[in-house]
């Protein structure tokens, strides 16, 4: 079935990036299991960082997308969530 919907495929880039992040995380974690001591810790930290940063990047992308579309009803929500995350990081670092 072929669709003439112009919105079809609009999330394809985001889906591709999410798949790539999932594969990268899996490869980093699997490699961390088999490599020796100093390298395994670094790869594990990078794997966790990828898992933590993917939602932040997605939130930023959604916020920018909603701002570009002029949807002020929802555009502030991702940035409010990012502000809460930032405050949490500052509080835990102090």
Backbone atoms as SQL, in Angstrom:
CREATE TABLE atoms (id INTEGER PRIMARY KEY, chain TEXT, resi INTEGER, resn TEXT, atom TEXT, x REAL, y REAL, z REAL);
INSERT INTO atoms VALUES
  (1, 'A', 1, 'UNK', 'N', 0.838, -1.173, 0.000),
  (2, 'A', 1, 'UNK', 'CA', 0.000, 0.000, 0.000),
  (3, 'A', 1, 'UNK', 'C', 0.890, 1.246, 0.000),
  (4, 'A', 2, 'UNK', 'N', 0.655, 2.125, -0.937),
  (5, 'A', 2, 'UNK', 'CA', 1.415, 3.355, -1.072),
  (6, 'A', 2, 'UNK', 'C', 0.589, 4.503, -0.518),
  (7, 'A', 3, 'UNK', 'N', 1.226, 5.298, 0.327),
  (8, 'A', 3, 'UNK', 'CA', 0.529, 6.420, 0.938),
  (9, 'A', 3, 'UNK', 'C', 1.003, 7.722, 0.307),
  (10, 'A', 4, 'UNK', 'N', 0.089, 8.634, 0.095),
  (11, 'A', 4, 'UNK', 'CA', 0.427, 9.946, -0.436),
  (12, 'A', 4, 'UNK', 'C', 0.551, 10.987, 0.668),
  (13, 'A', 5, 'UNK', 'N', 0.637, 10.539, 1.893),
  (14, 'A', 5, 'UNK', 'CA', 0.735, 11.447, 3.034),
  (15, 'A', 5, 'UNK', 'C', 2.087, 12.153, 3.018),
  (16, 'A', 6, 'UNK', 'N', 2.114, 13.481, 2.950),
  (17, 'A', 6, 'UNK', 'CA', 3.401, 14.191, 2.926),
  (18, 'A', 6, 'UNK', 'C', 4.169, 14.078, 4.238),
  (19, 'A', 7, 'UNK', 'N', 3.481, 13.679, 5.305),
  (20, 'A', 7, 'UNK', 'CA', 4.147, 13.542, 6.600),
  (21, 'A', 7, 'UNK', 'C', 4.829, 12.194, 6.762),
  (22, 'A', 8, 'UNK', 'N', 4.595, 11.298, 5.821),
  (23, 'A', 8, 'UNK', 'CA', 5.186, 9.972, 5.910),
  (24, 'A', 8, 'UNK', 'C', 6.709, 10.089, 5.837),
  (25, 'A', 9, 'UNK', 'N', 7.392, 9.444, 6.736),
  (26, 'A', 9, 'UNK', 'CA', 8.844, 9.459, 6.753),
  (27, 'A', 9, 'UNK', 'C', 9.461, 10.644, 7.455),
  (28, 'A', 10, 'UNK', 'N', 8.661, 11.488, 8.094),
  (29, 'A', 10, 'UNK', 'CA', 9.230, 12.683, 8.709),
  (30, 'A', 10, 'UNK', 'C', 10.063, 12.369, 9.938),
  (31, 'A', 11, 'UNK', 'N', 9.842, 11.221, 10.543),
  (32, 'A', 11, 'UNK', 'CA', 10.625, 10.828, 11.712),
  (33, 'A', 11, 'UNK', 'C', 11.706, 9.808, 11.357),
  (34, 'A', 12, 'UNK', 'N', 11.907, 9.582, 10.077),
  (35, 'A', 12, 'UNK', 'CA', 12.862, 8.561, 9.653),
  (36, 'A', 12, 'UNK', 'C', 14.284, 8.874, 10.114),
  (37, 'A', 13, 'UNK', 'N', 14.693, 10.128, 10.046),
  (38, 'A', 13, 'UNK', 'CA', 16.039, 10.498, 10.491),
  (39, 'A', 13, 'UNK', 'C', 16.194, 10.258, 11.988),
  (40, 'A', 14, 'UNK', 'N', 15.186, 10.658, 12.755),
  (41, 'A', 14, 'UNK', 'CA', 15.246, 10.443, 14.203),
  (42, 'A', 14, 'UNK', 'C', 15.272, 8.951, 14.524),
  (43, 'A', 15, 'UNK', 'N', 14.468, 8.170, 13.827),
  (44, 'A', 15, 'UNK', 'CA', 14.450, 6.728, 14.061),
  (45, 'A', 15, 'UNK', 'C', 15.798, 6.107, 13.714),
  (46, 'A', 16, 'UNK', 'N', 16.407, 6.562, 12.633),
  (47, 'A', 16, 'UNK', 'CA', 17.717, 6.054, 12.239),
  (48, 'A', 16, 'UNK', 'C', 18.764, 6.384, 13.303),
  (49, 'A', 17, 'UNK', 'N', 18.719, 7.611, 13.827),
  (50, 'A', 17, 'UNK', 'CA', 19.672, 7.999, 14.870),
  (51, 'A', 17, 'UNK', 'C', 19.454, 7.216, 16.161),
  (52, 'A', 18, 'UNK', 'N', 18.204, 6.956, 16.511),
  (53, 'A', 18, 'UNK', 'CA', 17.923, 6.165, 17.710),
  (54, 'A', 18, 'UNK', 'C', 18.415, 4.727, 17.547),
  (55, 'A', 19, 'UNK', 'N', 18.226, 4.164, 16.359),
  (56, 'A', 19, 'UNK', 'CA', 18.742, 2.816, 16.099),
  (57, 'A', 19, 'UNK', 'C', 20.265, 2.794, 16.191),
  (58, 'A', 20, 'UNK', 'N', 20.910, 3.805, 15.624),
  (59, 'A', 20, 'UNK', 'CA', 22.371, 3.874, 15.678),
  (60, 'A', 20, 'UNK', 'C', 22.863, 3.997, 17.119),
  (61, 'A', 21, 'UNK', 'N', 22.171, 4.778, 17.925),
  (62, 'A', 21, 'UNK', 'CA', 22.547, 4.917, 19.335),
  (63, 'A', 21, 'UNK', 'C', 22.376, 3.595, 20.073),
  (64, 'A', 22, 'UNK', 'N', 21.309, 2.871, 19.760),
  (65, 'A', 22, 'UNK', 'CA', 21.088, 1.576, 20.409),
  (66, 'A', 22, 'UNK', 'C', 22.184, 0.581, 20.026),
  (67, 'A', 23, 'UNK', 'N', 22.547, 0.558, 18.756),
  (68, 'A', 23, 'UNK', 'CA', 23.620, -0.337, 18.315),
  (69, 'A', 23, 'UNK', 'C', 24.944, 0.076, 18.943),
  (70, 'A', 24, 'UNK', 'N', 25.229, 1.374, 18.969),
  (71, 'A', 24, 'UNK', 'CA', 26.472, 1.849, 19.568),
  (72, 'A', 24, 'UNK', 'C', 26.548, 1.481, 21.041),
  (73, 'A', 25, 'UNK', 'N', 25.440, 1.627, 21.735),
  (74, 'A', 25, 'UNK', 'CA', 25.422, 1.266, 23.159),
  (75, 'A', 25, 'UNK', 'C', 25.680, -0.217, 23.347),
  (76, 'A', 26, 'UNK', 'N', 25.041, -1.038, 22.536),
  (77, 'A', 26, 'UNK', 'CA', 25.256, -2.487, 22.625),
  (78, 'A', 26, 'UNK', 'C', 26.688, -2.875, 22.336),
  (79, 'A', 27, 'UNK', 'N', 27.267, -2.287, 21.306),
  (80, 'A', 27, 'UNK', 'CA', 28.658, -2.588, 20.954),
  (81, 'A', 27, 'UNK', 'C', 29.599, -2.123, 22.057),
  (82, 'A', 28, 'UNK', 'N', 29.376, -0.915, 22.568),
  (83, 'A', 28, 'UNK', 'CA', 30.228, -0.411, 23.649),
  (84, 'A', 28, 'UNK', 'C', 30.136, -1.286, 24.897),
  (85, 'A', 29, 'UNK', 'N', 28.920, -1.678, 25.260),
  (86, 'A', 29, 'UNK', 'CA', 28.744, -2.506, 26.457),
  (87, 'A', 29, 'UNK', 'C', 29.359, -3.890, 26.269),
  (88, 'A', 30, 'UNK', 'N', 29.138, -4.489, 25.099),
  (89, 'A', 30, 'UNK', 'CA', 29.706, -5.817, 24.849),
  (90, 'A', 30, 'UNK', 'C', 31.234, -5.770, 24.815),
  (91, 'A', 31, 'UNK', 'N', 31.771, -4.716, 24.234),
  (92, 'A', 31, 'UNK', 'CA', 33.219, -4.567, 24.185),
  (93, 'A', 31, 'UNK', 'C', 33.789, -4.326, 25.583),
  (94, 'A', 32, 'UNK', 'N', 33.060, -3.580, 26.396),
  (95, 'A', 32, 'UNK', 'CA', 33.514, -3.316, 27.762),
  (96, 'A', 32, 'UNK', 'C', 33.597, -4.600, 28.583),
  (97, 'A', 33, 'UNK', 'N', 32.750, -5.569, 28.263),
  (98, 'A', 33, 'UNK', 'CA', 32.752, -6.824, 29.020),
  (99, 'A', 33, 'UNK', 'C', 34.003, -7.640, 28.738),
  (100, 'A', 34, 'UNK', 'N', 34.500, -7.582, 27.509),
  (101, 'A', 34, 'UNK', 'CA', 35.607, -8.467, 27.139),
  (102, 'A', 34, 'UNK', 'C', 36.986, -7.814, 27.205),
  (103, 'A', 35, 'UNK', 'N', 37.068, -6.507, 27.295),
  (104, 'A', 35, 'UNK', 'CA', 38.369, -5.849, 27.314),
  (105, 'A', 35, 'UNK', 'C', 38.922, -5.748, 28.737),
  (106, 'A', 36, 'UNK', 'N', 40.232, -5.535, 28.857),
  (107, 'A', 36, 'UNK', 'CA', 40.847, -5.481, 30.189),
  (108, 'A', 36, 'UNK', 'C', 40.488, -4.209, 30.961),
  (109, 'A', 37, 'UNK', 'N', 40.976, -4.144, 32.180),
  (110, 'A', 37, 'UNK', 'CA', 40.567, -3.183, 33.204),
  (111, 'A', 37, 'UNK', 'C', 40.514, -1.709, 32.819),
  (112, 'A', 38, 'UNK', 'N', 41.527, -1.039, 32.375),
  (113, 'A', 38, 'UNK', 'CA', 41.364, 0.417, 32.215),
  (114, 'A', 38, 'UNK', 'C', 40.405, 0.786, 31.084),
  (115, 'A', 39, 'UNK', 'N', 40.383, -0.011, 30.038),
  (116, 'A', 39, 'UNK', 'CA', 39.560, 0.314, 28.868),
  (117, 'A', 39, 'UNK', 'C', 38.089, -0.019, 29.121),
  (118, 'A', 40, 'UNK', 'N', 37.829, -1.084, 29.839),
  (119, 'A', 40, 'UNK', 'CA', 36.438, -1.502, 30.048),
  (120, 'A', 40, 'UNK', 'C', 35.636, -0.467, 30.814),
  (121, 'A', 41, 'UNK', 'N', 36.252, 0.157, 31.788),
  (122, 'A', 41, 'UNK', 'CA', 35.558, 1.186, 32.570),
  (123, 'A', 41, 'UNK', 'C', 35.200, 2.377, 31.692),
  (124, 'A', 42, 'UNK', 'N', 36.134, 2.796, 30.855),
  (125, 'A', 42, 'UNK', 'CA', 35.889, 3.932, 29.961),
  (126, 'A', 42, 'UNK', 'C', 34.763, 3.632, 28.992),
  (127, 'A', 43, 'UNK', 'N', 34.778, 2.455, 28.392),
  (128, 'A', 43, 'UNK', 'CA', 33.719, 2.088, 27.444),
  (129, 'A', 43, 'UNK', 'C', 32.357, 1.975, 28.136),
  (130, 'A', 44, 'UNK', 'N', 32.350, 1.473, 29.358),
  (131, 'A', 44, 'UNK', 'CA', 31.089, 1.384, 30.094),
  (132, 'A', 44, 'UNK', 'C', 30.532, 2.776, 30.392),
  (133, 'A', 45, 'UNK', 'N', 31.406, 3.703, 30.755),
  (134, 'A', 45, 'UNK', 'CA', 30.974, 5.082, 31.018),
  (135, 'A', 45, 'UNK', 'C', 30.430, 5.715, 29.744),
  (136, 'A', 46, 'UNK', 'N', 31.080, 5.480, 28.617),
  (137, 'A', 46, 'UNK', 'CA', 30.609, 6.026, 27.340),
  (138, 'A', 46, 'UNK', 'C', 29.254, 5.421, 26.970),
  (139, 'A', 47, 'UNK', 'N', 29.073, 4.116, 27.211),
  (140, 'A', 47, 'UNK', 'CA', 27.792, 3.477, 26.918),
  (141, 'A', 47, 'UNK', 'C', 26.666, 4.094, 27.754),
  (142, 'A', 48, 'UNK', 'N', 26.933, 4.318, 29.025),
  (143, 'A', 48, 'UNK', 'CA', 25.927, 4.939, 29.893),
  (144, 'A', 48, 'UNK', 'C', 25.664, 6.380, 29.454),
  (145, 'A', 49, 'UNK', 'N', 26.702, 7.086, 29.039),
  (146, 'A', 49, 'UNK', 'CA', 26.529, 8.466, 28.561),
  (147, 'A', 49, 'UNK', 'C', 25.656, 8.512, 27.316),
  (148, 'A', 50, 'UNK', 'N', 25.842, 7.569, 26.414),
  (149, 'A', 50, 'UNK', 'CA', 24.995, 7.521, 25.212),
  (150, 'A', 50, 'UNK', 'C', 23.541, 7.290, 25.607),
  (151, 'A', 51, 'UNK', 'N', 23.316, 6.355, 26.519),
  (152, 'A', 51, 'UNK', 'CA', 21.945, 6.076, 26.970),
  (153, 'A', 51, 'UNK', 'C', 21.332, 7.304, 27.633),
  (154, 'A', 52, 'UNK', 'N', 22.125, 8.064, 28.375),
  (155, 'A', 52, 'UNK', 'CA', 21.605, 9.243, 29.070),
  (156, 'A', 52, 'UNK', 'C', 21.393, 10.422, 28.133),
  (157, 'A', 53, 'UNK', 'N', 22.225, 10.560, 27.115),
  (158, 'A', 53, 'UNK', 'CA', 22.153, 11.732, 26.241),
  (159, 'A', 53, 'UNK', 'C', 21.122, 11.610, 25.125),
  (160, 'A', 54, 'UNK', 'N', 20.776, 10.412, 24.730),
  (161, 'A', 54, 'UNK', 'CA', 19.807, 10.243, 23.632),
  (162, 'A', 54, 'UNK', 'C', 18.459, 10.899, 23.958),
  (163, 'A', 55, 'UNK', 'N', 17.884, 10.700, 25.140),
  (164, 'A', 55, 'UNK', 'CA', 16.623, 11.393, 25.431),
  (165, 'A', 55, 'UNK', 'C', 16.773, 12.913, 25.487),
  (166, 'A', 56, 'UNK', 'N', 17.921, 13.393, 25.945),
  (167, 'A', 56, 'UNK', 'CA', 18.160, 14.841, 26.004),
  (168, 'A', 56, 'UNK', 'C', 18.196, 15.415, 24.586),
  (169, 'A', 57, 'UNK', 'N', 18.875, 14.725, 23.688),
  (170, 'A', 57, 'UNK', 'CA', 18.928, 15.176, 22.292),
  (171, 'A', 57, 'UNK', 'C', 17.537, 15.135, 21.672),
  (172, 'A', 58, 'UNK', 'N', 16.788, 14.102, 21.976),
  (173, 'A', 58, 'UNK', 'CA', 15.427, 13.996, 21.426),
  (174, 'A', 58, 'UNK', 'C', 14.523, 15.107, 21.957),
  (175, 'A', 59, 'UNK', 'N', 14.629, 15.413, 23.228),
  (176, 'A', 59, 'UNK', 'CA', 13.849, 16.512, 23.796),
  (177, 'A', 59, 'UNK', 'C', 14.200, 17.838, 23.133),
  (178, 'A', 60, 'UNK', 'N', 15.489, 18.068, 22.945),
  (179, 'A', 60, 'UNK', 'CA', 15.922, 19.303, 22.288),
  (180, 'A', 60, 'UNK', 'C', 15.381, 19.374, 20.868),
  (181, 'A', 61, 'UNK', 'N', 15.455, 18.264, 20.156),
  (182, 'A', 61, 'UNK', 'CA', 14.944, 18.204, 18.781),
  (183, 'A', 61, 'UNK', 'C', 13.445, 18.514, 18.744),
  (184, 'A', 62, 'UNK', 'N', 12.692, 17.911, 19.661),
  (185, 'A', 62, 'UNK', 'CA', 11.245, 18.172, 19.696),
  (186, 'A', 62, 'UNK', 'C', 10.946, 19.630, 20.013),
  (187, 'A', 63, 'UNK', 'N', 11.666, 20.193, 20.976),
  (188, 'A', 63, 'UNK', 'CA', 11.449, 21.596, 21.321),
  (189, 'A', 63, 'UNK', 'C', 11.719, 22.528, 20.150),
  (190, 'A', 64, 'UNK', 'N', 12.825, 22.301, 19.462),
  (191, 'A', 64, 'UNK', 'CA', 13.149, 23.127, 18.300),
  (192, 'A', 64, 'UNK', 'C', 12.119, 22.937, 17.200),
  (193, 'A', 65, 'UNK', 'N', 11.697, 21.702, 17.001),
  (194, 'A', 65, 'UNK', 'CA', 10.679, 21.422, 15.973),
  (195, 'A', 65, 'UNK', 'C', 9.380, 22.153, 16.274),
  (196, 'A', 66, 'UNK', 'N', 8.956, 22.126, 17.534),
  (197, 'A', 66, 'UNK', 'CA', 7.701, 22.798, 17.891),
  (198, 'A', 66, 'UNK', 'C', 7.830, 24.312, 17.809),
  (199, 'A', 67, 'UNK', 'N', 8.999, 24.837, 18.124),
  (200, 'A', 67, 'UNK', 'CA', 9.205, 26.283, 17.985),
  (201, 'A', 67, 'UNK', 'C', 9.128, 26.681, 16.513),
  (202, 'A', 68, 'UNK', 'N', 9.772, 25.899, 15.648),
  (203, 'A', 68, 'UNK', 'CA', 9.736, 26.202, 14.210),
  (204, 'A', 68, 'UNK', 'C', 8.325, 26.142, 13.642),
  (205, 'A', 69, 'UNK', 'N', 7.514, 25.224, 14.172),
  (206, 'A', 69, 'UNK', 'CA', 6.135, 25.107, 13.694),
  (207, 'A', 69, 'UNK', 'C', 5.220, 26.152, 14.319),
  (208, 'A', 70, 'UNK', 'N', 5.722, 26.885, 15.298),
  (209, 'A', 70, 'UNK', 'CA', 4.933, 27.922, 15.944),
  (210, 'A', 70, 'UNK', 'C', 3.962, 27.402, 16.987),
  (211, 'A', 71, 'UNK', 'N', 4.197, 26.197, 17.479),
  (212, 'A', 71, 'UNK', 'CA', 3.303, 25.600, 18.465),
  (213, 'A', 71, 'UNK', 'C', 3.793, 25.956, 19.863),
  (214, 'A', 72, 'UNK', 'N', 3.390, 27.111, 20.348),
  (215, 'A', 72, 'UNK', 'CA', 3.866, 27.573, 21.658),
  (216, 'A', 72, 'UNK', 'C', 3.238, 26.810, 22.814),
  (217, 'A', 73, 'UNK', 'N', 2.144, 26.107, 22.548),
  (218, 'A', 73, 'UNK', 'CA', 1.502, 25.325, 23.599),
  (219, 'A', 73, 'UNK', 'C', 2.434, 24.241, 24.120),
  (220, 'A', 74, 'UNK', 'N', 3.143, 23.581, 23.218),
  (221, 'A', 74, 'UNK', 'CA', 3.990, 22.458, 23.612),
  (222, 'A', 74, 'UNK', 'C', 5.477, 22.781, 23.583),
  (223, 'A', 75, 'UNK', 'N', 5.877, 23.863, 22.960),
  (224, 'A', 75, 'UNK', 'CA', 7.306, 24.137, 22.749),
  (225, 'A', 75, 'UNK', 'C', 8.065, 24.340, 24.051),
  (226, 'A', 76, 'UNK', 'N', 7.437, 24.836, 25.077),
  (227, 'A', 76, 'UNK', 'CA', 8.142, 25.108, 26.325),
  (228, 'A', 76, 'UNK', 'C', 8.374, 23.848, 27.147),
  (229, 'A', 77, 'UNK', 'N', 7.604, 22.797, 26.929),
  (230, 'A', 77, 'UNK', 'CA', 7.675, 21.592, 27.767),
  (231, 'A', 77, 'UNK', 'C', 9.046, 20.906, 27.693),
  (232, 'A', 78, 'UNK', 'N', 9.591, 20.643, 26.503),
  (233, 'A', 78, 'UNK', 'CA', 10.921, 20.000, 26.491),
  (234, 'A', 78, 'UNK', 'C', 11.993, 20.827, 27.185),
  (235, 'A', 79, 'UNK', 'N', 11.918, 22.139, 27.036),
  (236, 'A', 79, 'UNK', 'CA', 12.935, 22.976, 27.659),
  (237, 'A', 79, 'UNK', 'C', 12.753, 23.047, 29.177),
  (238, 'A', 80, 'UNK', 'N', 11.524, 22.925, 29.647),
  (239, 'A', 80, 'UNK', 'CA', 11.291, 22.847, 31.093),
  (240, 'A', 80, 'UNK', 'C', 11.869, 21.543, 31.651),
  (241, 'A', 81, 'UNK', 'N', 11.684, 20.457, 30.920),
  (242, 'A', 81, 'UNK', 'CA', 12.246, 19.174, 31.350),
  (243, 'A', 81, 'UNK', 'C', 13.773, 19.240, 31.342),
  (244, 'A', 82, 'UNK', 'N', 14.338, 19.840, 30.298),
  (245, 'A', 82, 'UNK', 'CA', 15.791, 19.998, 30.244),
  (246, 'A', 82, 'UNK', 'C', 16.310, 20.876, 31.382),
  (247, 'A', 83, 'UNK', 'N', 15.536, 21.881, 31.774),
  (248, 'A', 83, 'UNK', 'CA', 15.926, 22.728, 32.905),
  (249, 'A', 83, 'UNK', 'C', 15.936, 21.919, 34.198),
  (250, 'A', 84, 'UNK', 'N', 14.945, 21.068, 34.385),
  (251, 'A', 84, 'UNK', 'CA', 14.900, 20.210, 35.583),
  (252, 'A', 84, 'UNK', 'C', 16.099, 19.261, 35.602),
  (253, 'A', 85, 'UNK', 'N', 16.418, 18.688, 34.442),
  (254, 'A', 85, 'UNK', 'CA', 17.586, 17.806, 34.359),
  (255, 'A', 85, 'UNK', 'C', 18.862, 18.572, 34.683),
  (256, 'A', 86, 'UNK', 'N', 18.984, 19.794, 34.146),
  (257, 'A', 86, 'UNK', 'CA', 20.173, 20.608, 34.399),
  (258, 'A', 86, 'UNK', 'C', 20.318, 20.960, 35.875),
  (259, 'A', 87, 'UNK', 'N', 19.211, 21.341, 36.495),
  (260, 'A', 87, 'UNK', 'CA', 19.248, 21.659, 37.925),
  (261, 'A', 87, 'UNK', 'C', 19.638, 20.425, 38.729),
  (262, 'A', 88, 'UNK', 'N', 19.119, 19.277, 38.355),
  (263, 'A', 88, 'UNK', 'CA', 19.489, 18.036, 39.031),
  (264, 'A', 88, 'UNK', 'C', 20.973, 17.734, 38.896),
  (265, 'A', 89, 'UNK', 'N', 21.521, 17.968, 37.716),
  (266, 'A', 89, 'UNK', 'CA', 22.959, 17.755, 37.525),
  (267, 'A', 89, 'UNK', 'C', 23.797, 18.719, 38.372),
  (268, 'A', 90, 'UNK', 'N', 23.366, 19.974, 38.429),
  (269, 'A', 90, 'UNK', 'CA', 24.104, 20.959, 39.229),
  (270, 'A', 90, 'UNK', 'C', 24.026, 20.611, 40.707),
  (271, 'A', 91, 'UNK', 'N', 22.854, 20.215, 41.171),
  (272, 'A', 91, 'UNK', 'CA', 22.691, 19.873, 42.585),
  (273, 'A', 91, 'UNK', 'C', 23.520, 18.645, 42.952),
  (274, 'A', 92, 'UNK', 'N', 23.534, 17.648, 42.096),
  (275, 'A', 92, 'UNK', 'CA', 24.303, 16.432, 42.422),
  (276, 'A', 92, 'UNK', 'C', 25.801, 16.668, 42.310),
  (277, 'A', 93, 'UNK', 'N', 26.220, 17.611, 41.469),
  (278, 'A', 93, 'UNK', 'CA', 27.655, 17.886, 41.309),
  (279, 'A', 93, 'UNK', 'C', 28.186, 18.722, 42.488),
  (280, 'A', 94, 'UNK', 'N', 27.297, 19.447, 43.152),
  (281, 'A', 94, 'UNK', 'CA', 27.741, 20.333, 44.236),
  (282, 'A', 94, 'UNK', 'C', 28.001, 19.563, 45.523);
